[in-house]
Amino acid sequence: MNDSAATVRLTVGQAVVRFLAHQWTERDGERQKLFAGIFGIFGHGNVAGLGQGLLQARREAAEAGYGPGSALGEHGPDELPYLLGRNEQAMVHTAVSYARTKDRLQVYAVTSSIGPGATNMITGAALATVDHIPVLLLPSDIFANRVPDPVLQQLEYPLGPDVSVNDAFRPVSRFFDRIWRPDQLIASLPQAMRVLTDPVETGAVTVALPQDVQAEAYDWPVEFFADRVWHIGRPAAQPAQLARAVEVIRSASKPLVVCGGGTIYSGASAELRAFASATGIPVSDTQAGKGAINWDHPQAVGGVGSTGAGSANAMAAEADVIIGIGTRYTDFTTASHTVFGNPDVRFVNVNVASFDAAKHAATMVVADAKEALVALTDALAGYTAPQEWQAKATSEVAAWAEQTEICYHRDHGPLPAQTEVFGALNELMGDEDILINAAGSQPGDLQCLWRAKTPVGYHLEYGYSCMGYEVPAAIGAKLARPEAEVVAIVGDGGWQMMPTEILTAVAEGIKVIYVLLQNHGFASIGALSESRGSQRFGTKYRMRNPETGELDGDRLPVDFALNAESLGANVIRAEGVDGFRKAYAEAVAADRVTLIHIETDLLGPNPPGTGWWDVPVSEISTLESTQRAKREYDEARTAQRHYL
């Protein structure tokens, strides 16, 4: 390791930057940089380590002639583009949104300082891992040499001095390591890259970097920094698995596809549409899978599950074979194990992960969705779903289309229902534009109503349903697809979580559109509270009432539009749906981040519910409302079952 011809002397921070800059992915012959850049907020843990490494790489690139407008390119080969975030959790959300929009083939790294900066990222890490989206987290850590012990912001754990707050990343990361000495990086970083680029294993990857180690120099093998290509494979279905699946499907009289996000990440939308056309099998979709089949495809029946469309749920209630493609069957997809009502229902699951393919005692096809759909289409040649089953799908879709039109154009007043705003957006946005949402009552309304034509247009984070995701996610999606109009729908609850990331959009000149629905409360949880007998307790934004002692006084004197304006956004206040349509046209014409503020009715009305969600009710209560809800809950639970 001391041969100067075979080594290069760099600090750990400098080495991390150079290593990441030379990682590539390749799928189907298309090669691209694995890392688009790094988001960071600097503190005493990383400012002189990774921060210095990023600065040095930028300056060296500039000296070599790289930069904006240069014929050589904006960034040098050893450089990692840097973006400044405002909140550590938000930076992770931005990175996740970017990776998702890039079908998990390109990612961002995220660095924070020690202590609160690091732990702020844990929620983002959980979201990434739950949703199977790759992101590299580089939190700073305690001193490896333990001389300044305890260092500022260090947790002292008497039973183990090597424990820090960063150990909290372990259960929410797909890979975790802490680099106590420089040479450990040589073994650790390739392992981290393997997990990031593995469609089965991917999620949050955390490499904790003690702050003294970041600044420590080491003689690195030059081969460590050579370009490395991570090939994303497409595992084909085993012939025996495929044959068993085909046998089950051919025996079905009422088959139904449940399309999940894995179909989109695989780039299998065209193959899904061809499969549906060839077989006549109706196709429903999850939040992550919406758009894989266009909403007006003859076999498309809409979103399925707790917040699904009546059309899809009606088909699911009778289906005798469920063909899951790239779905992990969350409780919302299965309506807490109630939506698939046929007592003899069987499952065929196509998934690149055997863990998900095995769910519900399924006939497993462990394979890439694109490869499997091509193989299934060929193997099912001559098979079509019974005409009466296809006719039922057509009838159910037509009936639900009428409900959708009512929700989109109900002319509710004096404040509009949020579904009317969604209807206007659905008509105004282009097929390749991107709609973003994550939490509150909006995801449910959107899943059952939104008409998506392409796999890029519908971006709902509902695996973790993290309030606050929308503001930073819009930035990530826009970075990934700058040609698209990116529109994030944000409730006033989600807005309060992390609006400051607008400053990042302003600083980077990123034009996105935010639609802020102000209804002065938690609409989703308020409705859930009411249905479970808790009378919307604690779900409205109100002043403390001195007479009752509860938060049921006057509305809070807050102006979120002014808040957005103070952060540098262009703000348009809209009144009513017609006013919203005009505001949207202005927002599209604007050249900077724009927020449309519109008040909507807290109480809806919302689309008719056709699915159930298991949220337990207090077993005993002195409240009549809770007693009534418990009786209704017990009755609803009778439809629950294990799919065995």
BABA-339364 format. One record per residue (C-alpha): residue number from 1; residue in three letters; chain; x, y, z. Coordinates in steps of 0.2 Angstrom, whole numbers, always signed. Layout:
NUM;ala;A;X;Y;Z $
...
// end
This chain:
1;met;A;+0;+0;+0 $
2;asn;A;+15;+12;+0 $
3;asp;A;+19;+10;-18 $
4;ser;A;+16;+28;-24 $
5;ala;A;+13;+23;-42 $
6;ala;A;-1;+12;-36 $
7;thr;A;-9;+23;-23 $
8;val;A;-16;+41;-21 $
9;arg;A;-16;+50;-5 $
10;leu;A;-33;+57;+0 $
11;thr;A;-43;+60;+15 $
12;val;A;-58;+49;+18 $
13;gly;A;-70;+63;+14 $
14;gln;A;-60;+66;-3 $
15;ala;A;-60;+48;-6 $
16;val;A;-79;+46;-4 $
17;val;A;-82;+60;-16 $
18;arg;A;-71;+52;-29 $
19;phe;A;-77;+35;-27 $
20;leu;A;-95;+40;-29 $
21;ala;A;-91;+50;-44 $
22;his;A;-85;+34;-53 $
23;gln;A;-100;+23;-50 $
24;trp;A;-112;+19;-65 $
25;thr;A;-127;+9;-68 $
26;glu;A;-132;-1;-84 $
27;arg;A;-149;-9;-89 $
28;asp;A;-154;-14;-106 $
29;gly;A;-138;-6;-113 $
30;glu;A;-141;+11;-106 $
31;arg;A;-127;+17;-95 $
32;gln;A;-128;+32;-83 $
33;lys;A;-120;+39;-68 $
34;leu;A;-126;+31;-52 $
35;phe;A;-125;+47;-42 $
36;ala;A;-132;+63;-49 $
37;gly;A;-125;+72;-34 $
38;ile;A;-125;+75;-15 $
39;phe;A;-137;+84;-4 $
40;gly;A;-130;+91;+12 $
41;ile;A;-131;+102;+27 $
42;phe;A;-114;+105;+35 $
43;gly;A;-110;+105;+53 $
44;his;A;-95;+102;+64 $
45;gly;A;-96;+84;+60 $
46;asn;A;-94;+85;+41 $
47;val;A;-89;+103;+36 $
48;ala;A;-70;+99;+37 $
49;gly;A;-72;+81;+30 $
50;leu;A;-85;+78;+16 $
51;gly;A;-88;+97;+14 $
52;gln;A;-69;+100;+11 $
53;gly;A;-69;+85;-1 $
54;leu;A;-84;+92;-11 $
55;leu;A;-76;+109;-12 $
56;gln;A;-59;+102;-17 $
57;ala;A;-66;+92;-31 $
58;arg;A;-76;+107;-37 $
59;arg;A;-61;+118;-37 $
60;glu;A;-50;+105;-46 $
61;ala;A;-64;+103;-59 $
62;ala;A;-64;+121;-62 $
63;glu;A;-45;+122;-64 $
64;ala;A;-46;+108;-77 $
65;gly;A;-59;+119;-87 $
66;tyr;A;-75;+111;-81 $
67;gly;A;-90;+122;-77 $
68;pro;A;-106;+129;-83 $
69;gly;A;-106;+132;-102 $
70;ser;A;-89;+123;-104 $
71;ala;A;-87;+111;-119 $
72;leu;A;-79;+99;-106 $
73;gly;A;-95;+98;-97 $
74;glu;A;-102;+106;-81 $
75;his;A;-94;+94;-69 $
76;gly;A;-77;+85;-69 $
77;pro;A;-75;+66;-68 $
78;asp;A;-70;+66;-50 $
79;glu;A;-83;+78;-44 $
80;leu;A;-100;+76;-35 $
81;pro;A;-112;+90;-39 $
82;tyr;A;-118;+98;-22 $
83;leu;A;-135;+104;-17 $
84;leu;A;-139;+113;-1 $
85;gly;A;-154;+107;+8 $
86;arg;A;-163;+116;+23 $
87;asn;A;-169;+101;+33 $
88;glu;A;-161;+84;+34 $
89;gln;A;-177;+73;+32 $
90;ala;A;-182;+84;+18 $
91;met;A;-165;+81;+9 $
92;val;A;-169;+62;+10 $
93;his;A;-186;+64;+3 $
94;thr;A;-179;+74;-12 $
95;ala;A;-167;+61;-15 $
96;val;A;-180;+47;-14 $
97;ser;A;-191;+56;-26 $
98;tyr;A;-177;+58;-38 $
99;ala;A;-173;+40;-38 $
100;arg;A;-191;+34;-39 $
101;thr;A;-193;+46;-54 $
102;lys;A;-177;+38;-62 $
103;asp;A;-184;+20;-59 $
104;arg;A;-171;+18;-46 $
105;leu;A;-157;+18;-59 $
106;gln;A;-149;+35;-52 $
107;val;A;-148;+42;-35 $
108;tyr;A;-142;+55;-24 $
109;ala;A;-131;+54;-8 $
110;val;A;-136;+64;+7 $
111;thr;A;-124;+70;+21 $
112;ser;A;-127;+77;+38 $
113;ser;A;-118;+82;+53 $
114;ile;A;-117;+72;+69 $
115;gly;A;-132;+71;+82 $
116;pro;A;-148;+80;+77 $
117;gly;A;-143;+82;+59 $
118;ala;A;-141;+63;+58 $
119;thr;A;-156;+58;+67 $
120;asn;A;-167;+70;+57 $
121;met;A;-163;+58;+42 $
122;ile;A;-170;+43;+51 $
123;thr;A;-188;+46;+45 $
124;gly;A;-182;+48;+27 $
125;ala;A;-172;+32;+29 $
126;ala;A;-187;+22;+35 $
127;leu;A;-198;+29;+20 $
128;ala;A;-184;+24;+7 $
129;thr;A;-183;+7;+15 $
130;val;A;-202;+4;+16 $
131;asp;A;-204;+10;-2 $
132;his;A;-189;+0;-9 $
133;ile;A;-181;+16;-16 $
134;pro;A;-162;+18;-15 $
135;val;A;-153;+32;-6 $
136;leu;A;-136;+34;+1 $
137;leu;A;-135;+42;+18 $
138;leu;A;-118;+48;+25 $
139;pro;A;-121;+54;+43 $
140;ser;A;-107;+60;+53 $
141;asp;A;-103;+51;+69 $
142;ile;A;-93;+52;+85 $
143;phe;A;-74;+52;+86 $
144;ala;A;-66;+36;+82 $
145;asn;A;-51;+40;+93 $
146;arg;A;-62;+44;+108 $
147;val;A;-51;+58;+114 $
148;pro;A;-64;+72;+115 $
149;asp;A;-76;+60;+123 $
150;pro;A;-91;+65;+124 $
151;val;A;-90;+76;+109 $
152;leu;A;-103;+89;+107 $
153;gln;A;-120;+81;+103 $
154;gln;A;-114;+63;+107 $
155;leu;A;-125;+51;+116 $
156;glu;A;-116;+43;+131 $
157;tyr;A;-121;+25;+132 $
158;pro;A;-113;+17;+148 $
159;leu;A;-115;-1;+142 $
160;gly;A;-106;+2;+125 $
161;pro;A;-94;+17;+121 $
162;asp;A;-95;+12;+102 $
163;val;A;-114;+15;+102 $
164;ser;A;-120;+32;+95 $
165;val;A;-137;+39;+89 $
166;asn;A;-132;+33;+72 $
167;asp;A;-136;+15;+78 $
168;ala;A;-154;+20;+76 $
169;phe;A;-152;+19;+57 $
170;arg;A;-149;+0;+58 $
171;pro;A;-167;-6;+58 $
172;val;A;-172;+6;+45 $
173;ser;A;-158;+3;+33 $
174;arg;A;-155;-11;+21 $
175;phe;A;-136;-9;+24 $
176;phe;A;-127;-1;+38 $
177;asp;A;-109;+2;+42 $
178;arg;A;-98;+13;+53 $
179;ile;A;-81;+17;+46 $
180;trp;A;-69;+17;+61 $
181;arg;A;-53;+18;+51 $
182;pro;A;-50;+23;+33 $
183;asp;A;-46;+6;+25 $
184;gln;A;-63;-1;+30 $
185;leu;A;-70;+10;+17 $
186;ile;A;-62;-1;+3 $
187;ala;A;-73;-16;+8 $
188;ser;A;-88;-6;+14 $
189;leu;A;-92;+6;-1 $
190;pro;A;-93;-8;-14 $
191;gln;A;-105;-17;-3 $
192;ala;A;-116;-2;-1 $
193;met;A;-116;+0;-20 $
194;arg;A;-122;-18;-22 $
195;val;A;-137;-15;-11 $
196;leu;A;-141;+2;-18 $
197;thr;A;-142;-6;-36 $
198;asp;A;-150;-22;-31 $
199;pro;A;-169;-22;-36 $
200;val;A;-173;-34;-22 $
201;glu;A;-162;-27;-8 $
202;thr;A;-163;-9;-11 $
203;gly;A;-168;+5;+1 $
204;ala;A;-159;+16;+13 $
205;val;A;-140;+13;+13 $
206;thr;A;-131;+21;+28 $
207;val;A;-112;+23;+30 $
208;ala;A;-109;+32;+46 $
209;leu;A;-92;+42;+45 $
210;pro;A;-84;+47;+62 $
211;gln;A;-79;+66;+60 $
212;asp;A;-61;+63;+64 $
213;val;A;-60;+48;+51 $
214;gln;A;-67;+59;+38 $
215;ala;A;-52;+71;+39 $
216;glu;A;-39;+57;+40 $
217;ala;A;-28;+54;+25 $
218;tyr;A;-24;+37;+18 $
219;asp;A;-14;+29;+3 $
220;trp;A;-29;+22;-7 $
221;pro;A;-26;+10;-22 $
222;val;A;-29;+19;-38 $
223;glu;A;-40;+4;-44 $
224;phe;A;-53;+9;-30 $
225;phe;A;-57;+25;-40 $
226;ala;A;-59;+16;-57 $
227;asp;A;-76;+17;-66 $
228;arg;A;-87;+3;-60 $
229;val;A;-103;-2;-68 $
230;trp;A;-117;-10;-59 $
231;his;A;-127;-20;-71 $
232;ile;A;-146;-21;-67 $
233;gly;A;-151;-38;-72 $
234;arg;A;-168;-44;-77 $
235;pro;A;-170;-62;-70 $
236;ala;A;-181;-73;-80 $
237;ala;A;-194;-84;-73 $
238;gln;A;-190;-102;-70 $
239;pro;A;-199;-113;-83 $
240;ala;A;-207;-124;-69 $
241;gln;A;-213;-108;-60 $
242;leu;A;-220;-101;-76 $
243;ala;A;-229;-117;-80 $
244;arg;A;-237;-118;-63 $
245;ala;A;-243;-100;-65 $
246;val;A;-250;-102;-82 $
247;glu;A;-259;-118;-76 $
248;val;A;-268;-108;-62 $
249;ile;A;-272;-93;-74 $
250;arg;A;-279;-104;-87 $
251;ser;A;-290;-112;-74 $
252;ala;A;-297;-95;-69 $
253;ser;A;-315;-90;-74 $
254;lys;A;-313;-73;-65 $
255;pro;A;-295;-67;-65 $
256;leu;A;-289;-50;-60 $
257;val;A;-272;-42;-61 $
258;val;A;-265;-31;-46 $
259;cys;A;-252;-20;-53 $
260;gly;A;-239;-13;-41 $
261;gly;A;-224;-1;-42 $
262;gly;A;-212;-15;-47 $
263;thr;A;-220;-15;-64 $
264;ile;A;-216;+3;-67 $
265;tyr;A;-198;+2;-60 $
266;ser;A;-195;-13;-72 $
267;gly;A;-201;-2;-86 $
268;ala;A;-214;-15;-90 $
269;ser;A;-229;-4;-94 $
270;ala;A;-230;-8;-112 $
271;glu;A;-228;-27;-108 $
272;leu;A;-243;-25;-95 $
273;arg;A;-254;-17;-108 $
274;ala;A;-250;-30;-121 $
275;phe;A;-253;-44;-108 $
276;ala;A;-270;-36;-104 $
277;ser;A;-275;-34;-122 $
278;ala;A;-270;-52;-127 $
279;thr;A;-279;-60;-112 $
280;gly;A;-293;-49;-109 $
281;ile;A;-289;-50;-90 $
282;pro;A;-295;-34;-80 $
283;val;A;-280;-24;-72 $
284;ser;A;-282;-15;-56 $
285;asp;A;-268;-5;-48 $
286;thr;A;-260;+1;-32 $
287;gln;A;-255;+18;-27 $
288;ala;A;-237;+14;-33 $
289;gly;A;-243;+5;-49 $
290;lys;A;-255;+18;-55 $
291;gly;A;-251;+23;-73 $
292;ala;A;-243;+7;-78 $
293;ile;A;-259;+4;-88 $
294;asn;A;-267;+19;-95 $
295;trp;A;-284;+23;-87 $
296;asp;A;-294;+22;-103 $
297;his;A;-286;+5;-108 $
298;pro;A;-301;-8;-111 $
299;gln;A;-295;-19;-97 $
300;ala;A;-291;-5;-84 $
301;val;A;-303;-5;-69 $
302;gly;A;-294;+7;-58 $
303;gly;A;-286;+8;-40 $
304;val;A;-290;-7;-29 $
305;gly;A;-291;-8;-10 $
306;ser;A;-296;+2;+5 $
307;thr;A;-296;+18;-5 $
308;gly;A;-299;+10;-22 $
309;ala;A;-312;+13;-35 $
310;gly;A;-329;+5;-34 $
311;ser;A;-325;-3;-51 $
312;ala;A;-309;-12;-46 $
313;asn;A;-316;-17;-29 $
314;ala;A;-331;-25;-37 $
315;met;A;-320;-35;-48 $
316;ala;A;-309;-40;-33 $
317;ala;A;-324;-46;-23 $
318;glu;A;-327;-60;-36 $
319;ala;A;-310;-63;-43 $
320;asp;A;-305;-82;-41 $
321;val;A;-287;-79;-47 $
322;ile;A;-277;-63;-42 $
323;ile;A;-261;-60;-52 $
324;gly;A;-250;-49;-42 $
325;ile;A;-237;-40;-52 $
326;gly;A;-223;-31;-43 $
327;thr;A;-234;-28;-28 $
328;arg;A;-231;-31;-9 $
329;tyr;A;-249;-31;-4 $
330;thr;A;-250;-18;+9 $
331;asp;A;-265;-18;+20 $
332;phe;A;-272;-4;+9 $
333;thr;A;-271;-14;-6 $
334;thr;A;-280;-29;+2 $
335;ala;A;-292;-18;+12 $
336;ser;A;-285;-26;+27 $
337;his;A;-288;-43;+20 $
338;thr;A;-306;-40;+15 $
339;val;A;-306;-35;-3 $
340;phe;A;-303;-52;-11 $
341;gly;A;-319;-59;-6 $
342;asn;A;-320;-75;-16 $
343;pro;A;-319;-90;-4 $
344;asp;A;-309;-100;-17 $
345;val;A;-297;-85;-22 $
346;arg;A;-280;-90;-27 $
347;phe;A;-264;-80;-30 $
348;val;A;-251;-80;-43 $
349;asn;A;-237;-67;-38 $
350;val;A;-224;-61;-50 $
351;asn;A;-211;-52;-41 $
352;val;A;-192;-50;-42 $
353;ala;A;-192;-53;-23 $
354;ser;A;-196;-70;-17 $
355;phe;A;-202;-63;+0 $
356;asp;A;-216;-54;-9 $
357;ala;A;-219;-67;-22 $
358;ala;A;-223;-80;-8 $
359;lys;A;-237;-69;+0 $
360;his;A;-254;-76;+2 $
361;ala;A;-249;-94;-2 $
362;ala;A;-246;-89;-20 $
363;thr;A;-240;-98;-35 $
364;met;A;-223;-89;-36 $
365;val;A;-215;-82;-51 $
366;val;A;-198;-74;-45 $
367;ala;A;-193;-64;-60 $
368;asp;A;-192;-46;-67 $
369;ala;A;-209;-40;-71 $
370;lys;A;-205;-36;-89 $
371;glu;A;-197;-53;-93 $
372;ala;A;-211;-62;-84 $
373;leu;A;-225;-52;-93 $
374;val;A;-218;-56;-110 $
375;ala;A;-216;-75;-105 $
376;leu;A;-234;-76;-98 $
377;thr;A;-241;-67;-113 $
378;asp;A;-233;-80;-125 $
379;ala;A;-237;-95;-113 $
380;leu;A;-255;-90;-112 $
381;ala;A;-258;-88;-131 $
382;gly;A;-276;-93;-135 $
383;tyr;A;-282;-90;-118 $
384;thr;A;-294;-75;-115 $
385;ala;A;-304;-71;-99 $
386;pro;A;-322;-76;-101 $
387;gln;A;-333;-63;-110 $
388;glu;A;-345;-61;-96 $
389;trp;A;-331;-57;-84 $
390;gln;A;-324;-44;-97 $
391;ala;A;-342;-37;-99 $
392;lys;A;-343;-35;-80 $
393;ala;A;-327;-25;-80 $
394;thr;A;-333;-14;-93 $
395;ser;A;-350;-11;-84 $
396;glu;A;-341;-8;-67 $
397;val;A;-329;+5;-75 $
398;ala;A;-343;+14;-83 $
399;ala;A;-353;+15;-67 $
400;trp;A;-337;+22;-58 $
401;ala;A;-334;+34;-72 $
402;glu;A;-351;+42;-68 $
403;gln;A;-346;+44;-49 $
404;thr;A;-329;+51;-54 $
405;glu;A;-338;+64;-65 $
406;ile;A;-349;+69;-50 $
407;cys;A;-334;+71;-39 $
408;tyr;A;-324;+81;-51 $
409;his;A;-339;+93;-56 $
410;arg;A;-351;+93;-41 $
411;asp;A;-351;+112;-39 $
412;his;A;-350;+111;-20 $
413;gly;A;-351;+127;-11 $
414;pro;A;-347;+139;-3 $
415;leu;A;-330;+131;-3 $
416;pro;A;-326;+118;-16 $
417;ala;A;-323;+100;-12 $
418;gln;A;-305;+95;-15 $
419;thr;A;-311;+82;-28 $
420;glu;A;-316;+97;-39 $
421;val;A;-298;+104;-38 $
422;phe;A;-292;+86;-42 $
423;gly;A;-304;+86;-57 $
424;ala;A;-297;+102;-64 $
425;leu;A;-279;+97;-62 $
426;asn;A;-283;+80;-70 $
427;glu;A;-290;+90;-85 $
428;leu;A;-276;+103;-86 $
429;met;A;-260;+93;-83 $
430;gly;A;-251;+84;-97 $
431;asp;A;-249;+65;-99 $
432;glu;A;-230;+67;-95 $
433;asp;A;-232;+79;-81 $
434;ile;A;-230;+73;-63 $
435;leu;A;-243;+74;-49 $
436;ile;A;-235;+72;-32 $
437;asn;A;-244;+68;-15 $
438;ala;A;-241;+58;+0 $
439;ala;A;-253;+60;+15 $
440;gly;A;-269;+66;+22 $
441;ser;A;-286;+63;+13 $
442;gln;A;-279;+67;-4 $
443;pro;A;-271;+50;-7 $
444;gly;A;-287;+41;-5 $
445;asp;A;-297;+53;-16 $
446;leu;A;-283;+52;-29 $
447;gln;A;-281;+33;-30 $
448;cys;A;-300;+30;-34 $
449;leu;A;-302;+45;-45 $
450;trp;A;-286;+50;-54 $
451;arg;A;-285;+46;-72 $
452;ala;A;-267;+42;-76 $
453;lys;A;-261;+39;-94 $
454;thr;A;-242;+36;-92 $
455;pro;A;-231;+28;-79 $
456;val;A;-222;+44;-75 $
457;gly;A;-237;+55;-71 $
458;tyr;A;-243;+48;-54 $
459;his;A;-231;+50;-40 $
460;leu;A;-239;+45;-23 $
461;glu;A;-229;+40;-8 $
462;tyr;A;-240;+29;+1 $
463;gly;A;-229;+15;+8 $
464;tyr;A;-224;+27;+22 $
465;ser;A;-237;+40;+19 $
466;cys;A;-225;+53;+26 $
467;met;A;-233;+71;+29 $
468;gly;A;-221;+84;+23 $
469;tyr;A;-214;+73;+8 $
470;glu;A;-223;+83;-5 $
471;val;A;-213;+99;-4 $
472;pro;A;-195;+91;-6 $
473;ala;A;-202;+77;-17 $
474;ala;A;-207;+90;-30 $
475;ile;A;-189;+96;-31 $
476;gly;A;-182;+78;-33 $
477;ala;A;-195;+74;-47 $
478;lys;A;-191;+90;-56 $
479;leu;A;-172;+87;-56 $
480;ala;A;-176;+70;-63 $
481;arg;A;-187;+76;-77 $
482;pro;A;-184;+94;-80 $
483;glu;A;-195;+94;-95 $
484;ala;A;-211;+90;-85 $
485;glu;A;-222;+101;-76 $
486;val;A;-221;+95;-58 $
487;val;A;-236;+98;-47 $
488;ala;A;-237;+94;-28 $
489;ile;A;-253;+94;-19 $
490;val;A;-251;+98;-1 $
491;gly;A;-263;+99;+13 $
492;asp;A;-261;+112;+26 $
493;gly;A;-256;+98;+38 $
494;gly;A;-242;+92;+27 $
495;trp;A;-237;+110;+23 $
496;gln;A;-232;+114;+41 $
497;met;A;-220;+99;+41 $
498;met;A;-206;+106;+30 $
499;pro;A;-211;+121;+19 $
500;thr;A;-193;+128;+21 $
501;glu;A;-187;+117;+7 $
502;ile;A;-194;+130;-5 $
503;leu;A;-178;+139;-2 $
504;thr;A;-169;+125;-10 $
505;ala;A;-180;+126;-26 $
506;val;A;-177;+145;-26 $
507;ala;A;-158;+144;-24 $
508;glu;A;-157;+131;-38 $
509;gly;A;-169;+140;-49 $
510;ile;A;-180;+124;-49 $
511;lys;A;-198;+128;-56 $
512;val;A;-211;+117;-47 $
513;ile;A;-230;+121;-44 $
514;tyr;A;-237;+118;-26 $
515;val;A;-256;+117;-24 $
516;leu;A;-259;+121;-5 $
517;leu;A;-277;+115;+0 $
518;gln;A;-281;+124;+16 $
519;asn;A;-296;+117;+26 $
520;his;A;-290;+121;+43 $
521;gly;A;-288;+103;+49 $
522;phe;A;-283;+85;+47 $
523;ala;A;-297;+80;+35 $
524;ser;A;-292;+62;+33 $
525;ile;A;-289;+58;+52 $
526;gly;A;-304;+69;+56 $
527;ala;A;-315;+58;+46 $
528;leu;A;-307;+42;+53 $
529;ser;A;-309;+49;+70 $
530;glu;A;-328;+52;+67 $
531;ser;A;-330;+35;+60 $
532;arg;A;-322;+26;+75 $
533;gly;A;-332;+36;+87 $
534;ser;A;-319;+49;+93 $
535;gln;A;-329;+64;+86 $
536;arg;A;-315;+72;+76 $
537;phe;A;-306;+76;+93 $
538;gly;A;-289;+85;+90 $
539;thr;A;-291;+86;+72 $
540;lys;A;-294;+104;+68 $
541;tyr;A;-283;+119;+69 $
542;arg;A;-291;+129;+82 $
543;met;A;-286;+140;+97 $
544;arg;A;-287;+133;+115 $
545;asn;A;-305;+137;+121 $
546;pro;A;-304;+143;+139 $
547;glu;A;-322;+138;+142 $
548;thr;A;-320;+120;+137 $
549;gly;A;-301;+118;+139 $
550;glu;A;-300;+110;+122 $
551;leu;A;-294;+115;+105 $
552;asp;A;-311;+120;+98 $
553;gly;A;-310;+139;+99 $
554;asp;A;-307;+151;+84 $
555;arg;A;-297;+146;+69 $
556;leu;A;-278;+149;+70 $
557;pro;A;-273;+166;+64 $
558;val;A;-261;+159;+51 $
559;asp;A;-258;+163;+33 $
560;phe;A;-249;+149;+24 $
561;ala;A;-249;+159;+8 $
562;leu;A;-239;+173;+16 $
563;asn;A;-227;+160;+23 $
564;ala;A;-224;+153;+6 $
565;glu;A;-221;+171;-1 $
566;ser;A;-209;+174;+13 $
567;leu;A;-198;+159;+7 $
568;gly;A;-197;+166;-10 $
569;ala;A;-211;+158;-19 $
570;asn;A;-222;+166;-32 $
571;val;A;-240;+165;-23 $
572;ile;A;-257;+165;-32 $
573;arg;A;-273;+165;-21 $
574;ala;A;-287;+156;-30 $
575;glu;A;-305;+156;-25 $
576;gly;A;-316;+142;-32 $
577;val;A;-313;+130;-45 $
578;asp;A;-314;+143;-59 $
579;gly;A;-302;+154;-50 $
580;phe;A;-290;+139;-48 $
581;arg;A;-290;+135;-67 $
582;lys;A;-285;+153;-70 $
583;ala;A;-272;+152;-56 $
584;tyr;A;-265;+136;-64 $
585;ala;A;-263;+144;-81 $
586;glu;A;-253;+158;-72 $
587;ala;A;-242;+145;-63 $
588;val;A;-238;+136;-79 $
589;ala;A;-233;+152;-87 $
590;ala;A;-222;+157;-72 $
591;asp;A;-203;+154;-73 $
592;arg;A;-200;+151;-54 $
593;val;A;-207;+140;-40 $
594;thr;A;-226;+145;-38 $
595;leu;A;-239;+141;-25 $
596;ile;A;-257;+141;-28 $
597;his;A;-267;+143;-12 $
598;ile;A;-285;+138;-11 $
599;glu;A;-297;+135;+3 $
600;thr;A;-307;+119;+2 $
601;asp;A;-321;+111;+13 $
602;leu;A;-314;+101;+28 $
603;leu;A;-329;+89;+27 $
604;gly;A;-328;+85;+9 $
605;pro;A;-339;+78;+1 $
606;asn;A;-327;+64;-3 $
607;pro;A;-330;+49;-15 $
608;pro;A;-341;+35;-10 $
609;gly;A;-330;+22;+0 $
610;thr;A;-330;+4;-7 $
611;gly;A;-316;-3;+4 $
612;trp;A;-312;-5;+22 $
613;trp;A;-297;-2;+33 $
614;asp;A;-293;-10;+50 $
615;val;A;-291;+3;+63 $
616;pro;A;-296;-4;+80 $
617;val;A;-310;+4;+91 $
618;ser;A;-309;+6;+109 $
619;glu;A;-316;-11;+116 $
620;ile;A;-325;-2;+131 $
621;ser;A;-331;+16;+132 $
622;thr;A;-343;+27;+141 $
623;leu;A;-346;+37;+124 $
624;glu;A;-361;+31;+114 $
625;ser;A;-352;+36;+98 $
626;thr;A;-338;+24;+102 $
627;gln;A;-350;+10;+107 $
628;arg;A;-358;+12;+90 $
629;ala;A;-342;+12;+81 $
630;lys;A;-336;-4;+90 $
631;arg;A;-352;-13;+84 $
632;glu;A;-349;-7;+66 $
633;tyr;A;-330;-12;+68 $
634;asp;A;-334;-30;+74 $
635;glu;A;-346;-32;+60 $
636;ala;A;-334;-27;+47 $
637;arg;A;-320;-38;+54 $
638;thr;A;-331;-53;+50 $
639;ala;A;-325;-51;+32 $
640;gln;A;-307;-52;+36 $
641;arg;A;-297;-68;+32 $
642;his;A;-280;-76;+29 $
643;tyr;A;-277;-80;+11 $
644;leu;A;-272;-98;+13 $
// end
